[in-house]
Amino acid sequence: MRRCGAWIVALSLSLACNDEEPSAEAGVGGNREGCGEPGSHSYEVSEHSCACEDGYTWCSAALDDQNCCLIEDGESGDTGEPSMGPEGPCDDTLIEQLTCMIDPALPDDPTHTTIWACNGERWIEVPNYSTFACMAEGYQFAYGCLPGDPEPSFACGFGQGSTCESVGYPAVCKDEDIIDGCVWGLRTVDRCSRLCAELEVFGGGFSGGACVQSGPDTPASCQCCVDC
Protein backbone atom coordinates (compact mmCIF):
# COMPACT_ATOMS: atom_id res chain seq x y z
CA MET A 1 0.00 0.00 0.00
CA ARG A 2 1.10 3.56 -0.51
CA ARG A 3 2.20 5.27 2.68
CA CYS A 4 2.61 8.93 3.48
CA GLY A 5 4.98 11.02 5.55
CA ALA A 6 4.83 13.85 8.04
CA TRP A 7 3.27 16.20 5.49
CA ILE A 8 -0.14 14.65 6.23
CA VAL A 9 -0.42 16.90 9.30
CA ALA A 10 0.14 20.04 7.25
CA LEU A 11 -2.17 18.83 4.51
CA SER A 12 -4.98 17.97 6.89
CA LEU A 13 -4.94 21.53 8.22
CA SER A 14 -5.44 22.82 4.67
CA LEU A 15 -8.39 20.60 3.79
CA ALA A 16 -11.88 22.01 4.00
CA CYS A 17 -14.12 20.25 6.52
CA ASN A 18 -16.15 17.47 5.00
CA ASP A 19 -19.33 16.83 6.97
CA GLU A 20 -20.17 13.73 4.98
CA GLU A 21 -19.38 10.50 6.76
CA PRO A 22 -17.64 7.75 4.76
CA SER A 23 -20.21 5.42 3.25
CA ALA A 24 -20.77 2.25 5.27
CA GLU A 25 -20.62 -0.49 2.69
CA ALA A 26 -21.40 -4.07 3.60
CA GLY A 27 -18.59 -6.56 3.31
CA VAL A 28 -15.74 -4.17 4.09
CA GLY A 29 -14.41 -3.72 7.61
CA GLY A 30 -16.59 -3.95 10.67
CA ASN A 31 -17.83 -7.21 12.14
CA ARG A 32 -17.88 -10.16 9.73
CA GLU A 33 -20.08 -12.28 12.00
CA GLY A 34 -22.63 -14.06 9.82
CA CYS A 35 -20.50 -14.02 6.69
CA GLY A 36 -20.63 -17.39 4.94
CA GLU A 37 -23.51 -18.74 7.01
CA PRO A 38 -25.95 -21.05 5.20
CA GLY A 39 -28.52 -19.01 3.32
CA SER A 40 -26.52 -15.79 3.48
CA HIS A 41 -25.12 -16.27 -0.06
CA SER A 42 -21.90 -14.59 1.09
CA TYR A 43 -18.24 -15.68 1.21
CA GLU A 44 -15.33 -14.82 3.46
CA VAL A 45 -12.53 -13.69 1.14
CA SER A 46 -9.95 -12.25 3.55
CA GLU A 47 -9.46 -11.38 7.19
CA HIS A 48 -11.56 -8.24 6.79
CA SER A 49 -13.74 -8.74 3.73
CA CYS A 50 -16.87 -10.59 2.73
CA ALA A 51 -18.32 -10.88 -0.78
CA CYS A 52 -21.60 -11.99 -2.35
CA GLU A 53 -21.96 -15.09 -4.50
CA ASP A 54 -22.28 -14.61 -8.26
CA GLY A 55 -25.73 -13.26 -9.11
CA TYR A 56 -26.27 -11.78 -5.62
CA THR A 57 -25.77 -8.33 -4.12
CA TRP A 58 -25.91 -6.93 -0.59
CA CYS A 59 -29.42 -6.85 0.89
CA SER A 60 -28.37 -3.87 3.00
CA ALA A 61 -25.48 -1.39 3.11
CA ALA A 62 -25.11 -1.91 6.89
CA LEU A 63 -21.66 -3.10 7.94
CA ASP A 64 -23.08 -5.80 10.22
CA ASP A 65 -25.42 -7.30 7.58
CA GLN A 66 -23.64 -10.05 5.62
CA ASN A 67 -26.74 -11.31 3.80
CA CYS A 68 -26.89 -11.17 0.01
CA CYS A 69 -30.05 -11.00 -2.09
CA LEU A 70 -30.64 -12.31 -5.60
CA ILE A 71 -30.12 -9.76 -8.37
CA GLU A 72 -33.23 -9.52 -10.49
CA ASP A 73 -32.85 -9.31 -14.28
CA GLY A 74 -32.71 -5.68 -15.31
CA GLU A 75 -32.00 -4.41 -11.80
CA SER A 76 -29.55 -1.47 -12.02
CA GLY A 77 -28.69 -2.69 -15.49
CA ASP A 78 -27.25 -5.92 -14.09
CA THR A 79 -28.34 -9.27 -15.47
CA GLY A 80 -26.87 -11.21 -12.57
CA GLU A 81 -24.13 -12.66 -14.76
CA PRO A 82 -20.76 -12.89 -12.98
CA SER A 83 -18.01 -10.43 -13.95
CA MET A 84 -15.01 -11.73 -15.83
CA GLY A 85 -12.31 -12.43 -13.28
CA PRO A 86 -8.61 -13.33 -13.36
CA GLU A 87 -7.62 -16.20 -15.62
CA GLY A 88 -5.02 -17.58 -13.21
CA PRO A 89 -5.61 -20.51 -10.83
CA CYS A 90 -7.34 -20.17 -7.46
CA ASP A 91 -6.84 -23.01 -4.98
CA ASP A 92 -5.99 -23.60 -1.32
CA THR A 93 -2.41 -22.43 -1.87
CA LEU A 94 -3.67 -19.01 -3.01
CA ILE A 95 -6.47 -18.45 -0.48
CA GLU A 96 -6.89 -14.73 0.35
CA GLN A 97 -4.54 -13.82 -2.50
CA LEU A 98 -5.50 -10.48 -4.05
CA THR A 99 -5.07 -9.38 -7.66
CA CYS A 100 -5.80 -6.11 -9.45
CA MET A 101 -7.29 -6.13 -12.94
CA ILE A 102 -7.01 -3.08 -15.17
CA ASP A 103 -9.25 -1.97 -18.01
CA PRO A 104 -7.21 -2.56 -21.21
CA ALA A 105 -8.88 0.49 -22.76
CA LEU A 106 -7.76 2.73 -19.85
CA PRO A 107 -4.57 1.14 -18.50
CA ASP A 108 -3.34 4.33 -16.80
CA ASP A 109 -6.57 5.12 -14.94
CA PRO A 110 -6.88 3.28 -11.58
CA THR A 111 -10.55 4.24 -11.28
CA HIS A 112 -11.26 1.65 -13.97
CA THR A 113 -9.66 -1.24 -12.07
CA THR A 114 -11.21 -4.07 -10.07
CA ILE A 115 -9.81 -5.99 -7.10
CA TRP A 116 -10.33 -9.75 -6.82
CA ALA A 117 -9.68 -12.23 -4.00
CA CYS A 118 -9.19 -16.00 -4.11
CA ASN A 119 -11.41 -17.89 -1.65
CA GLY A 120 -9.63 -21.20 -2.24
CA GLU A 121 -11.98 -22.26 -5.03
CA ARG A 122 -12.51 -19.28 -7.34
CA TRP A 123 -11.81 -15.59 -7.76
CA ILE A 124 -14.43 -13.22 -6.31
CA GLU A 125 -14.62 -9.50 -7.02
CA VAL A 126 -14.45 -7.32 -3.89
CA PRO A 127 -15.65 -3.90 -5.12
CA ASN A 128 -14.96 -1.92 -1.91
CA TYR A 129 -11.59 -3.38 -0.95
CA SER A 130 -9.54 -0.49 -2.38
CA THR A 131 -11.53 2.02 -0.31
CA PHE A 132 -11.05 -0.04 2.84
CA ALA A 133 -7.30 -0.41 2.23
CA CYS A 134 -6.80 3.33 1.64
CA MET A 135 -8.87 4.42 4.65
CA ALA A 136 -6.95 1.97 6.83
CA GLU A 137 -3.79 3.88 5.83
CA GLY A 138 -5.28 7.25 6.78
CA TYR A 139 -6.41 8.37 3.32
CA GLN A 140 -9.94 9.60 2.62
CA PHE A 141 -10.79 7.64 -0.52
CA ALA A 142 -9.36 5.32 -3.18
CA TYR A 143 -8.94 5.95 -6.88
CA GLY A 144 -8.48 2.19 -7.31
CA CYS A 145 -5.87 -0.54 -7.25
CA LEU A 146 -2.48 -0.91 -8.97
CA PRO A 147 -1.23 -4.29 -10.22
CA GLY A 148 1.72 -5.67 -8.26
CA ASP A 149 3.59 -8.85 -7.48
CA PRO A 150 2.87 -10.66 -5.24
CA GLU A 151 0.16 -8.25 -4.01
CA PRO A 152 -1.41 -5.17 -5.61
CA SER A 153 -1.03 -1.69 -4.15
CA PHE A 154 -3.61 1.08 -4.03
CA ALA A 155 -3.85 4.61 -5.40
CA CYS A 156 -5.24 6.66 -2.52
CA GLY A 157 -6.37 10.27 -2.27
CA PHE A 158 -7.34 13.15 -0.02
CA GLY A 159 -10.44 15.31 -0.43
CA GLN A 160 -14.12 14.62 -0.98
CA GLY A 161 -13.59 11.88 -3.55
CA SER A 162 -16.88 12.78 -5.23
CA THR A 163 -17.21 12.41 -9.00
CA CYS A 164 -16.31 15.37 -11.18
CA GLU A 165 -15.49 16.20 -14.80
CA SER A 166 -11.72 16.34 -15.25
CA VAL A 167 -11.96 18.54 -18.34
CA GLY A 168 -12.82 22.15 -17.51
CA TYR A 169 -12.98 21.63 -13.74
CA PRO A 170 -12.34 25.00 -11.97
CA ALA A 171 -9.35 23.84 -9.92
CA VAL A 172 -7.80 26.25 -7.40
CA CYS A 173 -4.42 26.45 -5.64
CA LYS A 174 -4.64 26.27 -1.84
CA ASP A 175 -0.97 27.26 -1.67
CA GLU A 176 2.13 26.80 -3.83
CA ASP A 177 1.79 23.00 -3.64
CA ILE A 178 -1.75 21.98 -2.68
CA ILE A 179 -4.41 21.90 -5.39
CA ASP A 180 -8.17 21.44 -5.11
CA GLY A 181 -9.06 19.85 -8.41
CA CYS A 182 -10.41 16.88 -10.33
CA VAL A 183 -8.02 13.93 -10.60
CA TRP A 184 -9.03 10.81 -12.52
CA GLY A 185 -12.64 12.00 -12.28
CA LEU A 186 -12.65 12.38 -8.47
CA ARG A 187 -12.60 15.59 -6.37
CA THR A 188 -9.11 15.77 -4.88
CA VAL A 189 -7.32 18.09 -2.45
CA ASP A 190 -3.68 17.00 -2.48
CA ARG A 191 -0.10 18.10 -3.05
CA CYS A 192 0.98 18.54 -6.67
CA SER A 193 4.37 17.14 -5.66
CA ARG A 194 2.67 13.88 -4.67
CA LEU A 195 0.34 13.79 -7.67
CA CYS A 196 3.29 14.29 -10.04
CA ALA A 197 5.91 12.04 -8.45
CA GLU A 198 4.17 9.35 -6.40
CA LEU A 199 0.84 8.81 -8.14
CA GLU A 200 2.20 9.72 -11.61
CA VAL A 201 -1.13 11.29 -12.54
CA PHE A 202 0.52 13.24 -15.35
CA GLY A 203 2.88 10.51 -16.53
CA GLY A 204 6.07 8.96 -15.21
CA GLY A 205 9.54 10.40 -14.71
CA PHE A 206 8.69 13.41 -12.54
CA SER A 207 10.29 14.00 -9.15
CA GLY A 208 8.04 16.82 -7.94
CA GLY A 209 5.60 19.54 -8.85
CA ALA A 210 3.93 22.79 -7.86
CA CYS A 211 0.46 24.30 -8.11
CA VAL A 212 0.22 27.17 -10.60
CA GLN A 213 -2.67 29.56 -11.22
CA SER A 214 -2.31 32.73 -13.27
CA GLY A 215 -5.40 34.42 -11.85
CA PRO A 216 -8.50 33.90 -9.69
CA ASP A 217 -10.64 33.21 -12.76
CA THR A 218 -8.13 30.83 -14.34
CA PRO A 219 -8.22 27.13 -13.41
CA ALA A 220 -5.18 25.95 -11.49
CA SER A 221 -2.98 23.08 -12.61
CA CYS A 222 -0.04 21.05 -11.40
CA GLN A 223 3.28 21.90 -13.02
CA CYS A 224 5.44 18.77 -12.78
CA CYS A 225 9.22 18.86 -12.88
CA VAL A 226 12.23 16.54 -13.19
CA ASP A 227 15.14 16.68 -10.72
CA CYS A 228 13.47 19.38 -8.67
HELIX and SHEET records of a PDB file:
HELIX    1   1 TRP A    7  SER A   14  1                                   8    
HELIX    2   2 ASP A   92  LEU A   94  5                                   3    
HELIX    3   3 PRO A  110  HIS A  112  5                                   3    
HELIX    4   4 TYR A  129  ALA A  136  1                                   8    
HELIX    5   5 CYS A  192  ALA A  197  1                                   6    
SHEET    1   A 2 SER A  42  SER A  46  0                                        
SHEET    2   A 2 SER A  49  CYS A  52 -1                                        
SHEET    1   B 2 TYR A  56  TRP A  58  0                                        
SHEET    2   B 2 CYS A  68  LEU A  70 -1                                        
SHEET    1   C 3 LEU A  98  MET A 101  0                                        
SHEET    2   C 3 THR A 114  CYS A 118 -1                                        
SHEET    3   C 3 TRP A 123  GLU A 125 -1                                        
SHEET    1   D 2 PHE A 141  LEU A 146  0                                        
SHEET    2   D 2 SER A 153  GLY A 157 -1                                        
SHEET    1   E 3 VAL A 172  CYS A 173  0                                        
SHEET    2   E 3 ILE A 178  VAL A 183 -1                                        
SHEET    3   E 3 LEU A 186  ARG A 191 -1                                        
SHEET    1   F 2 GLY A 208  VAL A 212  0                                        
SHEET    2   F 2 SER A 221  CYS A 225 -1                                        
END                                                                             
